[in-house]
Amino acid sequence: MSCEEIFAIANALQAEGKTPTVALIKHRLSAPVPLNQLISTLQRWKQSPSSPPAASEVDLSPPAVPEAWLALLRPLEQEIRQLRGELAELKAQLQDKTAP
């Protein structure tokens, strides 16, 4: 439904003499739509304003994260866990020293 609604809003905006933008369409939507879906549907509208895509044509899957990025993130996540543990220990030590 939202793809058809986005196309209808874009066509209405164009009929009003306005250039359809993400902000203008988002403001007129009856229900929230994921931003990536709104942007991709608007791009499809710009290519072919007369026919909305079938629901099966719209890719709603999140973008894939490259394995190289995941390899970089793993050590950082481990370091964050370690630092959080150290922070908790320091807070406990501070509480012990400041307790009456």
Order of alpha helices (4+ residues) and beta strands (2+ residues): alpha-alpha-alpha-alpha
